[in-house]
Amino acid sequence: MSEHDKRHTRYIALAMRVLVVAIQGGRRDDWAAYIDAVPGDSHASEWCKVTARGTKLPYKVAKVLFPDFDELYEWRA
């Protein structure tokens, strides 16, 4: 298991081919969220690509989608 896989993550499908992903940062106390288009074949395997190449969401949007992350971690500016 890679270090990336050990981080707290969660994804939400906004549409079949649009995923948003929250991920705990390299530091244990921060987080960010990303959005990107995916093929839509397997969200369980596609979320990782979103964190690698997706666009970082603005904090105001991310905290609405992932309030649990906002309570647990500090936003990565």
N, CA, C and O atoms as a Tripos MOL2 file, in Angstrom:
@<TRIPOS>MOLECULE
protein
  308   307    77     0     0
PROTEIN
NO_CHARGES

@<TRIPOS>ATOM
      1 N           0.8520   -1.1850    0.0000 N.3       1 MET1
      2 CA          0.0000    0.0000    0.0000 C.3       1 MET1
      3 C           0.8910    1.2390    0.0000 C.2       1 MET1
      4 O           1.7980    1.3590    0.8230 O.2       1 MET1
      5 N           0.6290    2.1550   -0.9230 N.am      2 SER2
      6 CA          1.4430    3.3680   -1.0030 C.3       2 SER2
      7 C           1.0360    4.3590    0.0770 C.2       2 SER2
      8 O          -0.0220    4.2290    0.6910 O.2       2 SER2
      9 N           1.8870    5.3430    0.2970 N.am      3 GLU3
     10 CA          1.5910    6.3860    1.2750 C.3       3 GLU3
     11 C           0.3200    7.1390    0.8840 C.2       3 GLU3
     12 O          -0.4540    7.5530    1.7480 O.2       3 GLU3
     13 N           0.1100    7.3130   -0.4230 N.am      4 HIS4
     14 CA         -1.0840    7.9810   -0.9380 C.3       4 HIS4
     15 C          -2.3430    7.2230   -0.5200 C.2       4 HIS4
     16 O          -3.3430    7.8460   -0.1640 O.2       4 HIS4
     17 N          -2.3090    5.9030   -0.5560 N.am      5 ASP5
     18 CA         -3.4690    5.0760   -0.2140 C.3       5 ASP5
     19 C          -3.7860    5.0840    1.2810 C.2       5 ASP5
     20 O          -4.9010    4.7420    1.6740 O.2       5 ASP5
     21 N          -2.8330    5.4650    2.1100 N.am      6 LYS6
     22 CA         -3.0310    5.4580    3.5620 C.3       6 LYS6
     23 C          -3.7210    6.7280    4.0510 C.2       6 LYS6
     24 O          -4.1840    6.7830    5.1900 O.2       6 LYS6
     25 N          -3.7920    7.7390    3.2030 N.am      7 ARG7
     26 CA         -4.4220    8.9970    3.6030 C.3       7 ARG7
     27 C          -5.9430    8.8680    3.6030 C.2       7 ARG7
     28 O          -6.5150    8.0840    2.8460 O.2       7 ARG7
     29 N          -6.5730    9.6390    4.4520 N.am      8 HIS8
     30 CA         -8.0290    9.6930    4.5250 C.3       8 HIS8
     31 C          -8.5460   10.3270    3.2310 C.2       8 HIS8
     32 O          -8.1860   11.4590    2.9100 O.2       8 HIS8
     33 N          -9.3770    9.6110    2.4970 N.am      9 THR9
     34 CA         -9.9410   10.1180    1.2460 C.3       9 THR9
     35 C         -11.4220    9.7780    1.1670 C.2       9 THR9
     36 O         -11.9000    8.8290    1.7900 O.2       9 THR9
     37 N         -12.1300   10.5780    0.3840 N.am     10 ARG10
     38 CA        -13.5250   10.2640    0.0810 C.3      10 ARG10
     39 C         -13.8680   10.9430   -1.2310 C.2      10 ARG10
     40 O         -13.4300   12.0630   -1.4970 O.2      10 ARG10
     41 N         -14.6580   10.2540   -2.0530 N.am     11 TYR11
     42 CA        -15.0650   10.8560   -3.3200 C.3      11 TYR11
     43 C         -16.5820   10.8900   -3.4200 C.2      11 TYR11
     44 O         -17.2900   10.0930   -2.8050 O.2      11 TYR11
     45 N         -17.0550   11.8430   -4.2190 N.am     12 ILE12
     46 CA        -18.4700   11.9890   -4.5150 C.3      12 ILE12
     47 C         -18.5990   12.1360   -6.0260 C.2      12 ILE12
     48 O         -17.8950   12.9380   -6.6410 O.2      12 ILE12
     49 N         -19.4920   11.3680   -6.6160 N.am     13 ALA13
     50 CA        -19.7730   11.5110   -8.0430 C.3      13 ALA13
     51 C         -20.8440   12.5900   -8.2090 C.2      13 ALA13
     52 O         -21.9800   12.4070   -7.7730 O.2      13 ALA13
     53 N         -20.4900   13.6980   -8.8290 N.am     14 LEU14
     54 CA        -21.4690   14.7430   -9.1120 C.3      14 LEU14
     55 C         -22.2860   14.3910  -10.3510 C.2      14 LEU14
     56 O         -23.4210   14.8380  -10.5180 O.2      14 LEU14
     57 N         -21.6900   13.5910  -11.2020 N.am     15 ALA15
     58 CA        -22.3300   13.0330  -12.3930 C.3      15 ALA15
     59 C         -21.5390   11.7750  -12.7310 C.2      15 ALA15
     60 O         -20.4890   11.5230  -12.1400 O.2      15 ALA15
     61 N         -22.0260   11.0030  -13.6560 N.am     16 MET16
     62 CA        -21.3540    9.7420  -14.0030 C.3      16 MET16
     63 C         -19.8730    9.9520  -14.3300 C.2      16 MET16
     64 O         -19.0290    9.1170  -14.0030 O.2      16 MET16
     65 N         -19.5750   11.0730  -14.9740 N.am     17 ARG17
     66 CA        -18.1990   11.3100  -15.4090 C.3      17 ARG17
     67 C         -17.5320   12.4970  -14.7110 C.2      17 ARG17
     68 O         -16.5590   13.0540  -15.2180 O.2      17 ARG17
     69 N         -18.0580   12.8790  -13.5490 N.am     18 VAL18
     70 CA        -17.4670   13.9920  -12.7890 C.3      18 VAL18
     71 C         -17.3280   13.5700  -11.3310 C.2      18 VAL18
     72 O         -18.3140   13.2770  -10.6550 O.2      18 VAL18
     73 N         -16.0780   13.5450  -10.8590 N.am     19 LEU19
     74 CA        -15.8030   13.1890   -9.4610 C.3      19 LEU19
     75 C         -15.1820   14.3660   -8.7210 C.2      19 LEU19
     76 O         -14.3990   15.1350   -9.2800 O.2      19 LEU19
     77 N         -15.5500   14.4840   -7.4550 N.am     20 VAL20
     78 CA        -14.8400   15.3720   -6.5390 C.3      20 VAL20
     79 C         -14.2490   14.4800   -5.4560 C.2      20 VAL20
     80 O         -14.8850   13.5360   -4.9880 O.2      20 VAL20
     81 N         -13.0310   14.7950   -5.0740 N.am     21 VAL21
     82 CA        -12.3120   13.9660   -4.1130 C.3      21 VAL21
     83 C         -11.7080   14.8450   -3.0290 C.2      21 VAL21
     84 O         -11.0430   15.8400   -3.3180 O.2      21 VAL21
     85 N         -11.9470   14.4690   -1.7850 N.am     22 ALA22
     86 CA        -11.2800   15.1090   -0.6530 C.3      22 ALA22
     87 C         -10.1570   14.1850   -0.2250 C.2      22 ALA22
     88 O         -10.3240   12.9670   -0.1770 O.2      22 ALA22
     89 N          -9.0140   14.7740    0.0850 N.am     23 ILE23
     90 CA         -7.8700   13.9630    0.5040 C.3      23 ILE23
     91 C          -7.0840   14.6840    1.5920 C.2      23 ILE23
     92 O          -6.8090   15.8810    1.5190 O.2      23 ILE23
     93 N          -6.7420   13.9080    2.5870 N.am     24 GLN24
     94 CA         -5.8750   14.3940    3.6560 C.3      24 GLN24
     95 C          -4.5060   14.6520    3.0520 C.2      24 GLN24
     96 O          -4.0340   13.8790    2.2190 O.2      24 GLN24
     97 N          -3.8770   15.7240    3.4650 N.am     25 GLY25
     98 CA         -2.5960   16.1000    2.8820 C.3      25 GLY25
     99 C          -1.4270   15.2820    3.3740 C.2      25 GLY25
    100 O          -1.5700   14.3690    4.1880 O.2      25 GLY25
    101 N          -0.2610   15.6360    2.8540 N.am     26 GLY26
    102 CA          0.9670   14.9860    3.2770 C.3      26 GLY26
    103 C           1.2310   15.2120    4.7520 C.2      26 GLY26
    104 O           1.7260   14.3310    5.4550 O.2      26 GLY26
    105 N           0.8890   16.4190    5.2100 N.am     27 ARG27
    106 CA          0.8790   16.6680    6.6500 C.3      27 ARG27
    107 C          -0.3840   16.0200    7.1790 C.2      27 ARG27
    108 O          -1.3790   15.9630    6.4560 O.2      27 ARG27
    109 N          -0.3880   15.5550    8.3470 N.am     28 ARG28
    110 CA         -1.5420   14.8480    8.9050 C.3      28 ARG28
    111 C          -2.7190   15.7530    9.2440 C.2      28 ARG28
    112 O          -3.8260   15.2620    9.4670 O.2      28 ARG28
    113 N          -2.5030   17.0630    9.2870 N.am     29 ASP29
    114 CA         -3.5700   17.9390    9.7570 C.3      29 ASP29
    115 C          -4.1680   18.8420    8.6830 C.2      29 ASP29
    116 O          -4.8730   19.7950    9.0130 O.2      29 ASP29
    117 N          -3.9060   18.5680    7.4100 N.am     30 ASP30
    118 CA         -4.4920   19.4100    6.3830 C.3      30 ASP30
    119 C          -5.2420   18.5800    5.3420 C.2      30 ASP30
    120 O          -5.1330   17.3540    5.3090 O.2      30 ASP30
    121 N          -6.0070   19.2740    4.4900 N.am     31 TRP31
    122 CA         -6.7810   18.6010    3.4530 C.3      31 TRP31
    123 C          -7.0360   19.5500    2.2900 C.2      31 TRP31
    124 O          -6.8620   20.7630    2.4060 O.2      31 TRP31
    125 N          -7.4490   18.9740    1.1720 N.am     32 ALA32
    126 CA         -7.8570   19.7250   -0.0120 C.3      32 ALA32
    127 C          -8.8510   18.8520   -0.7820 C.2      32 ALA32
    128 O          -8.9900   17.6610   -0.5020 O.2      32 ALA32
    129 N          -9.5230   19.4420   -1.7310 N.am     33 ALA33
    130 CA        -10.4740   18.7080   -2.5590 C.3      33 ALA33
    131 C         -10.2560   19.0720   -4.0240 C.2      33 ALA33
    132 O          -9.9120   20.2090   -4.3490 O.2      33 ALA33
    133 N         -10.4600   18.0950   -4.8990 N.am     34 TYR34
    134 CA        -10.1920   18.2590   -6.3260 C.3      34 TYR34
    135 C         -11.3800   17.7640   -7.1410 C.2      34 TYR34
    136 O         -12.1580   16.9260   -6.6850 O.2      34 TYR34
    137 N         -11.5070   18.2960   -8.3540 N.am     35 ILE35
    138 CA        -12.5750   17.9080   -9.2660 C.3      35 ILE35
    139 C         -11.9730   17.6300  -10.6350 C.2      35 ILE35
    140 O         -11.0230   18.2910  -11.0560 O.2      35 ILE35
    141 N         -12.5460   16.6320  -11.3340 N.am     36 ASP36
    142 CA        -12.0970   16.3490  -12.6920 C.3      36 ASP36
    143 C         -13.0950   15.4270  -13.3780 C.2      36 ASP36
    144 O         -13.9190   14.7810  -12.7310 O.2      36 ASP36
    145 N         -13.0000   15.3840  -14.6860 N.am     37 ALA37
    146 CA        -13.7910   14.4430  -15.4780 C.3      37 ALA37
    147 C         -13.0710   13.0940  -15.4860 C.2      37 ALA37
    148 O         -11.8420   13.0330  -15.5080 O.2      37 ALA37
    149 N         -13.8480   12.0250  -15.4670 N.am     38 VAL38
    150 CA        -13.3130   10.6600  -15.4980 C.3      38 VAL38
    151 C         -14.1190    9.8530  -16.5190 C.2      38 VAL38
    152 O         -15.2050   10.2790  -16.9120 O.2      38 VAL38
    153 N         -13.6120    8.7050  -16.9520 N.am     39 PRO39
    154 CA        -14.3770    7.8870  -17.8890 C.3      39 PRO39
    155 C         -15.7250    7.4110  -17.3250 C.2      39 PRO39
    156 O         -16.6780    7.2050  -18.0760 O.2      39 PRO39
    157 N         -15.7940    7.2410  -16.0110 N.am     40 GLY40
    158 CA        -17.0390    6.7880  -15.4050 C.3      40 GLY40
    159 C         -17.2000    5.2840  -15.3680 C.2      40 GLY40
    160 O         -18.2920    4.7750  -15.1150 O.2      40 GLY40
    161 N         -16.1120    4.5710  -15.6200 N.am     41 ASP41
    162 CA        -16.1670    3.1030  -15.6180 C.3      41 ASP41
    163 C         -16.1020    2.5270  -14.2090 C.2      41 ASP41
    164 O         -16.8130    1.5730  -13.8950 O.2      41 ASP41
    165 N         -15.2530    3.1020  -13.3570 N.am     42 SER42
    166 CA        -15.0760    2.6140  -11.9930 C.3      42 SER42
    167 C         -14.5800    3.7490  -11.1040 C.2      42 SER42
    168 O         -13.3800    4.0150  -11.0260 O.2      42 SER42
    169 N         -15.5110    4.4060  -10.4430 N.am     43 HIS43
    170 CA        -15.1200    5.5170   -9.5730 C.3      43 HIS43
    171 C         -14.1420    5.0690   -8.5010 C.2      43 HIS43
    172 O         -13.2890    5.8480   -8.0740 O.2      43 HIS43
    173 N         -14.2570    3.8290   -8.0650 N.am     44 ALA44
    174 CA        -13.3750    3.3060   -7.0230 C.3      44 ALA44
    175 C         -11.9050    3.3050   -7.4530 C.2      44 ALA44
    176 O         -11.0140    3.3790   -6.6060 O.2      44 ALA44
    177 N         -11.6520    3.2230   -8.7390 N.am     45 SER45
    178 CA        -10.2610    3.2710   -9.2020 C.3      45 SER45
    179 C          -9.9190    4.6160   -9.8510 C.2      45 SER45
    180 O          -8.7410    4.9390  -10.0000 O.2      45 SER45
    181 N         -10.9130    5.3910  -10.2340 N.am     46 GLU46
    182 CA        -10.6670    6.6530  -10.9340 C.3      46 GLU46
    183 C         -10.3920    7.8330   -9.9930 C.2      46 GLU46
    184 O          -9.8150    8.8340  -10.4170 O.2      46 GLU46
    185 N         -10.7960    7.7260   -8.7260 N.am     47 TRP47
    186 CA        -10.6270    8.8470   -7.8010 C.3      47 TRP47
    187 C          -9.1610    9.2620   -7.6620 C.2      47 TRP47
    188 O          -8.8570   10.4420   -7.4910 O.2      47 TRP47
    189 N          -8.2730    8.2990   -7.7350 N.am     48 CYS48
    190 CA         -6.8430    8.5630   -7.5610 C.3      48 CYS48
    191 C          -6.3210    9.5080   -8.6540 C.2      48 CYS48
    192 O          -5.4780   10.3650   -8.3870 O.2      48 CYS48
    193 N          -6.8190    9.3480   -9.8680 N.am     49 LYS49
    194 CA         -6.4080   10.2120  -10.9770 C.3      49 LYS49
    195 C          -6.8870   11.6460  -10.7570 C.2      49 LYS49
    196 O          -6.2270   12.5990  -11.1690 O.2      49 LYS49
    197 N          -8.0350   11.7880  -10.1060 N.am     50 VAL50
    198 CA         -8.5640   13.1270   -9.8300 C.3      50 VAL50
    199 C          -7.6320   13.8690   -8.8730 C.2      50 VAL50
    200 O          -7.3840   15.0600   -9.0590 O.2      50 VAL50
    201 N          -7.1210   13.1940   -7.8660 N.am     51 THR51
    202 CA         -6.2050   13.8640   -6.9270 C.3      51 THR51
    203 C          -4.8750   14.2070   -7.6030 C.2      51 THR51
    204 O          -4.1940   15.1480   -7.1950 O.2      51 THR51
    205 N          -4.5110   13.4540   -8.6220 N.am     52 ALA52
    206 CA         -3.2330   13.6890   -9.3020 C.3      52 ALA52
    207 C          -3.3040   14.8080  -10.3390 C.2      52 ALA52
    208 O          -2.3580   15.5850  -10.4720 O.2      52 ALA52
    209 N          -4.4220   14.9000  -11.0780 N.am     53 ARG53
    210 CA         -4.4710   15.8610  -12.1760 C.3      53 ARG53
    211 C          -5.6690   16.8070  -12.1400 C.2      53 ARG53
    212 O          -5.8130   17.6600  -13.0160 O.2      53 ARG53
    213 N          -6.5180   16.6620  -11.1420 N.am     54 GLY54
    214 CA         -7.7190   17.4820  -11.0590 C.3      54 GLY54
    215 C          -7.4390   18.9140  -10.6480 C.2      54 GLY54
    216 O          -6.3210   19.2740  -10.2810 O.2      54 GLY54
    217 N          -8.4750   19.7100  -10.7190 N.am     55 THR55
    218 CA         -8.4020   21.1090  -10.3230 C.3      55 THR55
    219 C          -8.8210   21.2320   -8.8630 C.2      55 THR55
    220 O          -9.8380   20.6740   -8.4520 O.2      55 THR55
    221 N          -8.0380   21.9590   -8.0920 N.am     56 LYS56
    222 CA         -8.3570   22.1470   -6.6820 C.3      56 LYS56
    223 C          -9.6110   23.0010   -6.5520 C.2      56 LYS56
    224 O          -9.7230   24.0600   -7.1700 O.2      56 LYS56
    225 N         -10.5490   22.5290   -5.7440 N.am     57 LEU57
    226 CA        -11.7780   23.2730   -5.5070 C.3      57 LEU57
    227 C         -11.5210   24.4660   -4.5890 C.2      57 LEU57
    228 O         -10.6110   24.4250   -3.7620 O.2      57 LEU57
    229 N         -12.3140   25.5220   -4.7290 N.am     58 PRO58
    230 CA        -12.2380   26.6100   -3.7530 C.3      58 PRO58
    231 C         -12.7180   26.0920   -2.3960 C.2      58 PRO58
    232 O         -13.5810   25.2170   -2.3300 O.2      58 PRO58
    233 N         -12.1660   26.6250   -1.3410 N.am     59 TYR59
    234 CA        -12.5120   26.1910    0.0110 C.3      59 TYR59
    235 C         -14.0150   26.2820    0.2760 C.2      59 TYR59
    236 O         -14.5920   25.3690    0.8670 O.2      59 TYR59
    237 N         -14.6530   27.3700   -0.1550 N.am     60 LYS60
    238 CA        -16.0820   27.5600    0.1010 C.3      60 LYS60
    239 C         -16.9220   26.4290   -0.4850 C.2      60 LYS60
    240 O         -17.9470   26.0660    0.0930 O.2      60 LYS60
    241 N         -16.5180   25.8770   -1.6000 N.am     61 VAL61
    242 CA        -17.2390   24.7630   -2.2260 C.3      61 VAL61
    243 C         -16.8790   23.4550   -1.5260 C.2      61 VAL61
    244 O         -17.7560   22.6490   -1.2130 O.2      61 VAL61
    245 N         -15.5990   23.2510   -1.2870 N.am     62 ALA62
    246 CA        -15.1260   22.0020   -0.6890 C.3      62 ALA62
    247 C         -15.7230   21.7560    0.6910 C.2      62 ALA62
    248 O         -16.0850   20.6230    1.0090 O.2      62 ALA62
    249 N         -15.8310   22.7870    1.5090 N.am     63 LYS63
    250 CA        -16.3480   22.5820    2.8650 C.3      63 LYS63
    251 C         -17.8260   22.2270    2.8710 C.2      63 LYS63
    252 O         -18.2980   21.5890    3.8120 O.2      63 LYS63
    253 N         -18.5640   22.6230    1.8480 N.am     64 VAL64
    254 CA        -19.9740   22.2340    1.7320 C.3      64 VAL64
    255 C         -20.0860   20.7580    1.3610 C.2      64 VAL64
    256 O         -20.9360   20.0420    1.8900 O.2      64 VAL64
    257 N         -19.2300   20.3140    0.4570 N.am     65 LEU65
    258 CA        -19.2700   18.9170    0.0060 C.3      65 LEU65
    259 C         -18.6800   17.9470    1.0240 C.2      65 LEU65
    260 O         -19.1190   16.8020    1.1230 O.2      65 LEU65
    261 N         -17.6930   18.4040    1.7740 N.am     66 PHE66
    262 CA        -16.9820   17.5360    2.7040 C.3      66 PHE66
    263 C         -16.8840   18.1710    4.0950 C.2      66 PHE66
    264 O         -15.7810   18.4750    4.5490 O.2      66 PHE66
    265 N         -18.0060   18.3760    4.7750 N.am     67 PRO67
    266 CA        -17.9590   19.0320    6.0870 C.3      67 PRO67
    267 C         -17.1830   18.2300    7.1320 C.2      67 PRO67
    268 O         -16.6290   18.8050    8.0690 O.2      67 PRO67
    269 N         -17.1420   16.9160    6.9760 N.am     68 ASP68
    270 CA        -16.3940   16.0850    7.9190 C.3      68 ASP68
    271 C         -14.8930   16.3620    7.8260 C.2      68 ASP68
    272 O         -14.2110   16.4040    8.8500 O.2      68 ASP68
    273 N         -14.3800   16.5500    6.6300 N.am     69 PHE69
    274 CA        -12.9640   16.8880    6.4630 C.3      69 PHE69
    275 C         -12.6900   18.2620    7.0540 C.2      69 PHE69
    276 O         -11.6480   18.4820    7.6710 O.2      69 PHE69
    277 N         -13.6350   19.1920    6.8640 N.am     70 ASP70
    278 CA        -13.4520   20.5430    7.3730 C.3      70 ASP70
    279 C         -13.3840   20.5620    8.8970 C.2      70 ASP70
    280 O         -12.6850   21.3930    9.4780 O.2      70 ASP70
    281 N         -14.0990   19.6580    9.5390 N.am     71 GLU71
    282 CA        -14.0580   19.5620   11.0020 C.3      71 GLU71
    283 C         -12.7790   18.9000   11.5010 C.2      71 GLU71
    284 O         -12.2590   19.2610   12.5570 O.2      71 GLU71
    285 N         -12.2740   17.9350   10.7430 N.am     72 LEU72
    286 CA        -11.1120   17.1610   11.1770 C.3      72 LEU72
    287 C          -9.7590   17.8210   10.8680 C.2      72 LEU72
    288 O          -8.8060   17.6900   11.6360 O.2      72 LEU72
    289 N          -9.6910   18.5260    9.7430 N.am     73 TYR73
    290 CA         -8.4080   19.0210    9.2510 C.3      73 TYR73
    291 C          -8.4610   20.5000    8.9210 C.2      73 TYR73
    292 O          -9.5330   21.0990    8.8360 O.2      73 TYR73
    293 N          -7.2910   21.0700    8.7390 N.am     74 GLU74
    294 CA         -7.1580   22.4720    8.3390 C.3      74 GLU74
    295 C          -7.0300   22.5200    6.8160 C.2      74 GLU74
    296 O          -6.3340   21.6910    6.2310 O.2      74 GLU74
    297 N          -7.6890   23.4720    6.1750 N.am     75 TRP75
    298 CA         -7.6380   23.6090    4.7280 C.3      75 TRP75
    299 C          -6.2210   23.9180    4.2530 C.2      75 TRP75
    300 O          -5.5380   24.7640    4.8300 O.2      75 TRP75
    301 N          -5.7890   23.2400    3.2130 N.am     76 ARG76
    302 CA         -4.4620   23.4710    2.6330 C.3      76 ARG76
    303 C          -4.5650   24.6320    1.6450 C.2      76 ARG76
    304 O          -5.1330   24.4810    0.5630 O.2      76 ARG76
    305 N          -4.0290   25.7580    2.0080 N.am     77 ALA77
    306 CA         -4.1280   26.9710    1.1620 C.3      77 ALA77
    307 C          -3.3050   26.8640   -0.0930 C.2      77 ALA77
    308 O          -3.2840   27.7930   -0.8990 O.2      77 ALA77
@<TRIPOS>BOND
     1     1     2 1
     2     2     3 1
     3     3     4 2
     4     3     5 am
     5     5     6 1
     6     6     7 1
     7     7     8 2
     8     7     9 am
     9     9    10 1
    10    10    11 1
    11    11    12 2
    12    11    13 am
    13    13    14 1
    14    14    15 1
    15    15    16 2
    16    15    17 am
    17    17    18 1
    18    18    19 1
    19    19    20 2
    20    19    21 am
    21    21    22 1
    22    22    23 1
    23    23    24 2
    24    23    25 am
    25    25    26 1
    26    26    27 1
    27    27    28 2
    28    27    29 am
    29    29    30 1
    30    30    31 1
    31    31    32 2
    32    31    33 am
    33    33    34 1
    34    34    35 1
    35    35    36 2
    36    35    37 am
    37    37    38 1
    38    38    39 1
    39    39    40 2
    40    39    41 am
    41    41    42 1
    42    42    43 1
    43    43    44 2
    44    43    45 am
    45    45    46 1
    46    46    47 1
    47    47    48 2
    48    47    49 am
    49    49    50 1
    50    50    51 1
    51    51    52 2
    52    51    53 am
    53    53    54 1
    54    54    55 1
    55    55    56 2
    56    55    57 am
    57    57    58 1
    58    58    59 1
    59    59    60 2
    60    59    61 am
    61    61    62 1
    62    62    63 1
    63    63    64 2
    64    63    65 am
    65    65    66 1
    66    66    67 1
    67    67    68 2
    68    67    69 am
    69    69    70 1
    70    70    71 1
    71    71    72 2
    72    71    73 am
    73    73    74 1
    74    74    75 1
    75    75    76 2
    76    75    77 am
    77    77    78 1
    78    78    79 1
    79    79    80 2
    80    79    81 am
    81    81    82 1
    82    82    83 1
    83    83    84 2
    84    83    85 am
    85    85    86 1
    86    86    87 1
    87    87    88 2
    88    87    89 am
    89    89    90 1
    90    90    91 1
    91    91    92 2
    92    91    93 am
    93    93    94 1
    94    94    95 1
    95    95    96 2
    96    95    97 am
    97    97    98 1
    98    98    99 1
    99    99   100 2
   100    99   101 am
   101   101   102 1
   102   102   103 1
   103   103   104 2
   104   103   105 am
   105   105   106 1
   106   106   107 1
   107   107   108 2
   108   107   109 am
   109   109   110 1
   110   110   111 1
   111   111   112 2
   112   111   113 am
   113   113   114 1
   114   114   115 1
   115   115   116 2
   116   115   117 am
   117   117   118 1
   118   118   119 1
   119   119   120 2
   120   119   121 am
   121   121   122 1
   122   122   123 1
   123   123   124 2
   124   123   125 am
   125   125   126 1
   126   126   127 1
   127   127   128 2
   128   127   129 am
   129   129   130 1
   130   130   131 1
   131   131   132 2
   132   131   133 am
   133   133   134 1
   134   134   135 1
   135   135   136 2
   136   135   137 am
   137   137   138 1
   138   138   139 1
   139   139   140 2
   140   139   141 am
   141   141   142 1
   142   142   143 1
   143   143   144 2
   144   143   145 am
   145   145   146 1
   146   146   147 1
   147   147   148 2
   148   147   149 am
   149   149   150 1
   150   150   151 1
   151   151   152 2
   152   151   153 am
   153   153   154 1
   154   154   155 1
   155   155   156 2
   156   155   157 am
   157   157   158 1
   158   158   159 1
   159   159   160 2
   160   159   161 am
   161   161   162 1
   162   162   163 1
   163   163   164 2
   164   163   165 am
   165   165   166 1
   166   166   167 1
   167   167   168 2
   168   167   169 am
   169   169   170 1
   170   170   171 1
   171   171   172 2
   172   171   173 am
   173   173   174 1
   174   174   175 1
   175   175   176 2
   176   175   177 am
   177   177   178 1
   178   178   179 1
   179   179   180 2
   180   179   181 am
   181   181   182 1
   182   182   183 1
   183   183   184 2
   184   183   185 am
   185   185   186 1
   186   186   187 1
   187   187   188 2
   188   187   189 am
   189   189   190 1
   190   190   191 1
   191   191   192 2
   192   191   193 am
   193   193   194 1
   194   194   195 1
   195   195   196 2
   196   195   197 am
   197   197   198 1
   198   198   199 1
   199   199   200 2
   200   199   201 am
   201   201   202 1
   202   202   203 1
   203   203   204 2
   204   203   205 am
   205   205   206 1
   206   206   207 1
   207   207   208 2
   208   207   209 am
   209   209   210 1
   210   210   211 1
   211   211   212 2
   212   211   213 am
   213   213   214 1
   214   214   215 1
   215   215   216 2
   216   215   217 am
   217   217   218 1
   218   218   219 1
   219   219   220 2
   220   219   221 am
   221   221   222 1
   222   222   223 1
   223   223   224 2
   224   223   225 am
   225   225   226 1
   226   226   227 1
   227   227   228 2
   228   227   229 am
   229   229   230 1
   230   230   231 1
   231   231   232 2
   232   231   233 am
   233   233   234 1
   234   234   235 1
   235   235   236 2
   236   235   237 am
   237   237   238 1
   238   238   239 1
   239   239   240 2
   240   239   241 am
   241   241   242 1
   242   242   243 1
   243   243   244 2
   244   243   245 am
   245   245   246 1
   246   246   247 1
   247   247   248 2
   248   247   249 am
   249   249   250 1
   250   250   251 1
   251   251   252 2
   252   251   253 am
   253   253   254 1
   254   254   255 1
   255   255   256 2
   256   255   257 am
   257   257   258 1
   258   258   259 1
   259   259   260 2
   260   259   261 am
   261   261   262 1
   262   262   263 1
   263   263   264 2
   264   263   265 am
   265   265   266 1
   266   266   267 1
   267   267   268 2
   268   267   269 am
   269   269   270 1
   270   270   271 1
   271   271   272 2
   272   271   273 am
   273   273   274 1
   274   274   275 1
   275   275   276 2
   276   275   277 am
   277   277   278 1
   278   278   279 1
   279   279   280 2
   280   279   281 am
   281   281   282 1
   282   282   283 1
   283   283   284 2
   284   283   285 am
   285   285   286 1
   286   286   287 1
   287   287   288 2
   288   287   289 am
   289   289   290 1
   290   290   291 1
   291   291   292 2
   292   291   293 am
   293   293   294 1
   294   294   295 1
   295   295   296 2
   296   295   297 am
   297   297   298 1
   298   298   299 1
   299   299   300 2
   300   299   301 am
   301   301   302 1
   302   302   303 1
   303   303   304 2
   304   303   305 am
   305   305   306 1
   306   306   307 1
   307   307   308 2
@<TRIPOS>SUBSTRUCTURE
     1 MET1         2 RESIDUE 1 A MET
     2 SER2         6 RESIDUE 1 A SER
     3 GLU3        10 RESIDUE 1 A GLU
     4 HIS4        14 RESIDUE 1 A HIS
     5 ASP5        18 RESIDUE 1 A ASP
     6 LYS6        22 RESIDUE 1 A LYS
     7 ARG7        26 RESIDUE 1 A ARG
     8 HIS8        30 RESIDUE 1 A HIS
     9 THR9        34 RESIDUE 1 A THR
    10 ARG10       38 RESIDUE 1 A ARG
    11 TYR11       42 RESIDUE 1 A TYR
    12 ILE12       46 RESIDUE 1 A ILE
    13 ALA13       50 RESIDUE 1 A ALA
    14 LEU14       54 RESIDUE 1 A LEU
    15 ALA15       58 RESIDUE 1 A ALA
    16 MET16       62 RESIDUE 1 A MET
    17 ARG17       66 RESIDUE 1 A ARG
    18 VAL18       70 RESIDUE 1 A VAL
    19 LEU19       74 RESIDUE 1 A LEU
    20 VAL20       78 RESIDUE 1 A VAL
    21 VAL21       82 RESIDUE 1 A VAL
    22 ALA22       86 RESIDUE 1 A ALA
    23 ILE23       90 RESIDUE 1 A ILE
    24 GLN24       94 RESIDUE 1 A GLN
    25 GLY25       98 RESIDUE 1 A GLY
    26 GLY26      102 RESIDUE 1 A GLY
    27 ARG27      106 RESIDUE 1 A ARG
    28 ARG28      110 RESIDUE 1 A ARG
    29 ASP29      114 RESIDUE 1 A ASP
    30 ASP30      118 RESIDUE 1 A ASP
    31 TRP31      122 RESIDUE 1 A TRP
    32 ALA32      126 RESIDUE 1 A ALA
    33 ALA33      130 RESIDUE 1 A ALA
    34 TYR34      134 RESIDUE 1 A TYR
    35 ILE35      138 RESIDUE 1 A ILE
    36 ASP36      142 RESIDUE 1 A ASP
    37 ALA37      146 RESIDUE 1 A ALA
    38 VAL38      150 RESIDUE 1 A VAL
    39 PRO39      154 RESIDUE 1 A PRO
    40 GLY40      158 RESIDUE 1 A GLY
    41 ASP41      162 RESIDUE 1 A ASP
    42 SER42      166 RESIDUE 1 A SER
    43 HIS43      170 RESIDUE 1 A HIS
    44 ALA44      174 RESIDUE 1 A ALA
    45 SER45      178 RESIDUE 1 A SER
    46 GLU46      182 RESIDUE 1 A GLU
    47 TRP47      186 RESIDUE 1 A TRP
    48 CYS48      190 RESIDUE 1 A CYS
    49 LYS49      194 RESIDUE 1 A LYS
    50 VAL50      198 RESIDUE 1 A VAL
    51 THR51      202 RESIDUE 1 A THR
    52 ALA52      206 RESIDUE 1 A ALA
    53 ARG53      210 RESIDUE 1 A ARG
    54 GLY54      214 RESIDUE 1 A GLY
    55 THR55      218 RESIDUE 1 A THR
    56 LYS56      222 RESIDUE 1 A LYS
    57 LEU57      226 RESIDUE 1 A LEU
    58 PRO58      230 RESIDUE 1 A PRO
    59 TYR59      234 RESIDUE 1 A TYR
    60 LYS60      238 RESIDUE 1 A LYS
    61 VAL61      242 RESIDUE 1 A VAL
    62 ALA62      246 RESIDUE 1 A ALA
    63 LYS63      250 RESIDUE 1 A LYS
    64 VAL64      254 RESIDUE 1 A VAL
    65 LEU65      258 RESIDUE 1 A LEU
    66 PHE66      262 RESIDUE 1 A PHE
    67 PRO67      266 RESIDUE 1 A PRO
    68 ASP68      270 RESIDUE 1 A ASP
    69 PHE69      274 RESIDUE 1 A PHE
    70 ASP70      278 RESIDUE 1 A ASP
    71 GLU71      282 RESIDUE 1 A GLU
    72 LEU72      286 RESIDUE 1 A LEU
    73 TYR73      290 RESIDUE 1 A TYR
    74 GLU74      294 RESIDUE 1 A GLU
    75 TRP75      298 RESIDUE 1 A TRP
    76 ARG76      302 RESIDUE 1 A ARG
    77 ALA77      306 RESIDUE 1 A ALA
